[in-house]
Amino acid sequence: QQGIGRPSVYHAVVVIFLEFFAWGLLTTPMLTVLHETFSHHTFLMNGLIQGVKGFLSFFSAPLIGALSDAWGRRSFLLLTVFFTCVPIPLMRISPWWYFAMISVSGIFSVTFSVIFAYVADVTQEHERITAYGLVSATFAASLVTSPAIGAYLSARYGDDLVVLVATLVAVVDICFILLAVPESLPEKMRPASWGASISWEQADPFASLKKVRKDSTVLPICITVFLSYLPEAGQYSSFFLYLRQIIGFGSASIAAFIAVVGILSIIAQTVFLSILMRSIGNKNTVLLGLGFQILQLAWYGFGSQSWMMWAAGAIAAMSSITFPAISALVSRNAESDQQGVVQGIITGIRGLCNGLGPALYGFIFFLFHVELNELPPDQTSGKKAMQDPSDERAIIPGPPFLVGACVVLLAFLVALFIPEHSKASSTRKHSNSISSTLSNSQDRSSEEDIEPLLQDSSV
């Protein structure tokens, strides 16, 4: 057997950490290269690049997942990490090829889905939520630390060294998979031949979305996820570029902003989430998170000074409780044998938003003529220009964020109609015999007491 030791969660943790640490290092150089390459329509091109990548990931994730079920995880871990990291050295060689490769690499930028399948192979069911939490926490830790390191190296030694270090980290990750990661999928679970057929239903990215219409309970939850994550995906794609070029943040300030908001988000999802779930309930926690998201997006939209961004960032950390709370709500509103299906639906909707959100934000920036080349290079004069009454952006500096706040307001209104508890499950219980009803209710009550999704609140 290839690899070191038995397959374990720690193999998956190392792979995820190295991949996202490499990309986190490039936060500062990527903003610079993006502005230099597309000086006239920076936000629009950034939105299109990230949008194409997101759409390709959405379409390819089910197929790669199905193929990994048949042929093993290790080879697809190697494939996804390699093609995700291929664009890194191209940043200093050819920026045009770099951005083209980023778009195309979306086909293979689904490392997380393969990693979660790897973790599922090597853990028992009762250990799985904790293992997923460890993987997600490692992902968050890599993005909290690496942008600050990349900003320091860039300021001290230049962008070339940062790109070199990121490339070396990516090479180490690929070598680790080749030499140290064992195959997790048991031989008996694989088909007899490599020519085993994959059904279209397994590879259809819209298959899970079609099932939403059949469940009136899950439908409002899915609409809420779509309307709340669409602005969030667009915000992630352009926000750091917006902070640097429009608000006037330096590289060190952006790195500090990422670290502080990341740490506050972890605290919100571990400490505050559990308190709120116990005190005000699952549905009200979702509504509170959506309220925080509306407030932070509106603040980003009207804010024109750095202290406003920091204040809105603290609110954004509190809004991060929304998705874990929705995941728990989905779990409560689904039968025990349907947990994987409904969680897969939510993941599919988020993947779709990763394509639509960046394109939407880039297009709105373009419509409102928010272009980097219109701002003077001096940060002070840039701020004065924004405060000039003759400038449209003096009233609304960030139009996409304000549009995003309106979209999340719609999500809030839809979430009001989400039932707190599933009526379907109680109906099905009554259809069984008295003895089976008693045993099922005891099992379900113990499951609800444990609430395994809440243990994964670090996501």
Salt bridges, closest charged atoms under 4 A:
ASP69 OD1 - ARG73 NH1 2.67
ASP121 OD2 - ARG73 NE 2.66
GLU127 OE2 - HIS126 NE2 3.99
ASP160 OD1 - ARG92 NE 2.72
GLU187 OE1 - ARG190 NH1 3.60
ASP204 OD2 - LYS210 NZ 3.37
GLU335 OE1 - ARG444 NH2 3.00
GLU371 OE2 - HIS41 ND1 3.56
GLU374 OE1 - ARG393 NH2 3.16
GLU451 OE2 - ARG332 NH2 2.08
